[in-house]
Amino acid sequence: MLENRKVIITGAASGIGKESVRRCLHEGASVIACDINKQSLHSLKQSMGDCYDLHTYHLDISNYEEVHKFFVYIDEDHADIDGLVNNAGIYLAKNILDYQVNEIDKVLDVNIKGFIYFSQMFGRKLMQSKSNGVIVNMSSVSGVEGSSDAIYGLSKAAIIGLTKSCAINFSPYIRVNAVAPTMVDTSMMDTIPDWRKEEYLSHQLIDKPVLPEDVADTVVFLLSDKAKHYTGATFDINNGGYLR
């Protein structure tokens, strides 16, 4: 489905990002996997072996200079890039009343500014050459319905707005869509308060947990030509929860 495609994936060394890397490679894409955890990137590379076209790059997506250097590397070594999955994010599982200023900055820097930096530089590159491409942004049900962690919920709501605006700004060359999963069975889920888990689950119509590979399947679809008529859209993966 993704033959001859070359995709950047951030937050690639764990959870949804890791599964998205695997799914994209299995579908024939070349992948540049980015993460702040160098050891986890190494483990990802080792686990995939030499059968796939996987490149890894260690960086902090919230650091503008590091992102700029990364795109210099992209221009030099992967000029034919045509896909971006903005996935990296953090969740501190805190009440807004307990947040410290540095913690607010950290969440917004990673969950919003990192997406902006990558979208800007990817968009500029493809728009200048009038090349076709795709951006998939990882939002959350928290961005649609709110979160017990208000700063995280705010950041994920911002990604939905960023998605719509970039879809306008980058047309007709770059399609931009968002994915908004419910709780996914990753390490991040361990930090969600039990009462909030129960509330999310009580709204769901399908009694099956959403796994990282389920979200990755949607990412692959949106990157592919099968989604050629979708842009500016948000894809809820929430087992039918919160229907309006």
C-alpha positions in Angstrom: 0.0 0.0 0.0 3.0 2.4 0.7 5.4 1.2 -2.0 7.8 4.0 -3.1 6.8 6.2 -0.1 9.2 7.7 2.3 7.9 8.7 5.7 9.1 10.5 8.8 7.7 9.2 12.1 8.3 11.0 15.4 8.0 9.3 18.8 8.9 6.2 16.8 10.6 4.1 19.4 7.6 3.1 21.5 3.8 2.6 21.6 1.8 3.9 18.6 4.9 5.3 16.9 6.7 2.0 17.1 3.8 0.1 15.6 3.4 2.7 12.9 7.0 2.2 11.9 6.5 -1.5 11.7 3.2 -1.2 9.7 4.7 1.3 7.3 7.7 -0.8 6.7 5.6 -3.9 6.2 3.5 -2.0 3.6 6.7 -1.2 1.6 7.6 2.3 2.8 11.0 3.7 3.7 10.9 5.2 7.2 13.0 7.7 9.1 12.2 7.0 12.7 12.8 9.9 15.2 12.8 9.7 19.0 14.4 11.4 22.0 15.3 7.9 23.4 18.5 6.8 21.7 18.6 3.4 23.2 15.0 2.6 22.2 15.7 3.7 18.7 18.7 1.3 18.6 16.4 -1.5 19.9 13.8 -0.6 17.2 16.5 -0.8 14.5 17.8 -4.1 15.8 14.3 -5.6 16.0 13.5 -4.8 12.3 16.7 -6.4 11.0 18.2 -5.6 7.6 15.2 -6.5 5.5 13.6 -3.1 5.6 14.6 0.5 4.7 14.6 2.0 8.2 16.7 4.9 9.3 16.8 6.3 12.8 17.5 9.8 14.0 17.9 10.9 17.6 16.4 14.4 18.4 14.2 16.4 20.7 11.2 17.5 18.6 10.7 20.6 20.9 14.1 22.0 20.1 13.8 24.1 17.0 17.5 24.0 16.2 17.6 20.2 16.4 14.6 20.0 14.1 16.2 22.3 11.6 19.4 20.2 11.6 17.2 17.1 11.0 15.6 18.7 7.9 19.1 19.6 6.6 19.8 15.9 6.9 16.5 15.1 5.1 17.5 17.5 2.3 20.9 15.8 1.9 20.0 12.1 2.4 16.2 11.8 1.9 15.2 14.6 -0.5 12.3 12.4 -1.8 10.5 12.4 1.5 6.7 12.6 1.1 5.1 11.6 4.4 5.1 12.8 8.0 3.6 11.3 11.1 3.6 13.7 14.0 3.2 11.3 16.8 5.6 12.2 19.6 3.9 13.4 22.8 4.0 13.4 26.6 1.3 13.0 29.2 2.0 13.9 32.8 -1.4 12.9 34.3 -1.7 15.9 36.5 -4.6 18.2 37.6 -4.2 21.7 36.3 -4.0 23.0 39.9 -0.8 20.9 40.4 1.1 21.9 37.3 4.3 23.9 37.7 5.3 26.4 35.1 8.2 24.3 33.8 5.8 21.3 33.4 3.3 23.4 31.4 6.1 24.6 29.1 7.3 21.0 28.7 3.9 19.6 27.6 3.2 22.5 25.2 6.7 22.5 23.8 6.5 18.8 22.9 2.8 18.3 22.1 2.3 21.5 20.2 5.5 23.2 19.2 7.1 20.0 18.1 4.2 19.4 15.7 4.4 23.0 14.5 8.2 22.8 13.8 7.9 19.5 11.8 4.8 20.6 9.9 6.4 24.0 9.0 9.7 22.5 7.7 8.1 19.5 6.0 5.4 21.8 4.4 7.9 24.4 3.3 10.1 21.7 1.6 7.2 20.1 -0.3 5.4 23.4 -1.2 8.6 24.9 -2.6 9.0 22.0 -5.0 5.2 21.6 -5.5 5.5 18.0 -4.5 2.7 15.9 -3.2 2.7 14.6 0.3 0.8 13.6 3.5 0.9 14.7 7.1 -0.8 12.6 9.8 -1.1 14.2 13.2 -1.7 12.2 16.4 -4.4 13.9 18.5 -6.5 12.2 21.1 -10.0 11.7 22.4 -8.8 14.1 25.1 -8.6 16.8 22.4 -12.2 16.2 21.4 -13.9 15.5 24.7 -11.5 17.0 27.3 -9.1 15.4 29.7 -8.6 15.1 33.5 -5.2 16.6 32.6 -6.3 19.9 31.2 -2.9 20.8 29.8 -2.7 17.6 27.8 -6.3 18.0 26.6 -5.5 21.5 25.5 -2.5 20.4 23.6 -4.4 17.7 21.7 -7.3 20.0 20.9 -4.7 22.4 19.4 -3.5 19.6 17.1 -7.0 19.3 15.6 -6.9 23.0 14.9 -3.4 22.8 13.5 -4.5 19.9 11.2 -7.4 21.9 9.7 -5.3 25.0 9.2 -2.4 23.2 7.6 -4.8 21.4 5.3 -5.8 24.8 4.0 -2.3 26.3 3.9 -0.7 23.3 2.2 -3.4 22.6 -0.4 -3.4 21.3 -3.0 -0.1 19.5 -2.6 -0.2 18.1 1.0 -3.1 16.3 2.6 -3.2 16.8 6.4 -5.4 14.7 8.7 -5.5 13.9 12.4 -6.1 10.7 14.3 -7.9 10.9 17.7 -7.6 7.6 19.5 -9.3 6.7 22.8 -7.2 5.1 25.5 -4.7 2.8 23.8 -3.0 -0.1 25.4 0.5 1.5 25.8 2.6 2.6 28.8 0.9 6.0 28.8 -2.4 4.3 29.8 -0.9 3.3 33.1 -0.9 7.0 34.2 -4.6 7.7 33.4 -6.7 7.8 36.6 -8.9 4.8 37.1 -12.1 6.9 37.3 -11.3 8.5 33.9 -10.6 5.1 32.3 -14.0 3.8 33.5 -15.7 6.9 32.1 -14.1 6.5 28.7 -14.9 2.8 28.6 -18.5 3.4 29.7 -19.2 5.4 26.5 -17.8 2.8 24.1 -20.1 0.6 21.9 -17.4 -2.0 21.0 -16.1 -4.2 23.7 -12.6 -4.6 22.4 -9.5 -2.6 23.5 -7.9 -0.3 21.0 -4.3 -1.5 20.4 -1.3 0.4 18.9 -1.6 -1.7 15.8 -5.2 -0.6 15.3 -4.2 3.1 15.4 -1.2 2.3 13.1 -3.6 0.7 10.6 -5.4 4.1 10.3 -2.1 5.9 10.0 -1.1 3.7 7.1 -4.5 4.2 5.4 -4.2 8.0 5.7 -0.7 7.9 4.3 -1.8 5.8 1.3 -3.5 6.8 -1.9 -6.7 5.1 -0.6 -7.2 8.2 1.5 -6.6 10.6 -1.5 -9.9 12.5 -0.9 -9.4 13.1 2.8 -7.8 16.3 4.2 -8.5 18.4 7.2 -10.4 15.5 8.8 -10.1 14.0 12.3 -10.5 10.2 12.5 -11.9 9.1 15.8 -10.7 5.6 16.9 -12.8 5.3 20.1 -15.1 2.2 19.7 -18.1 4.4 19.0 -17.7 6.4 22.2 -19.0 9.9 22.5 -21.4 9.8 19.6 -23.2 13.1 18.8 
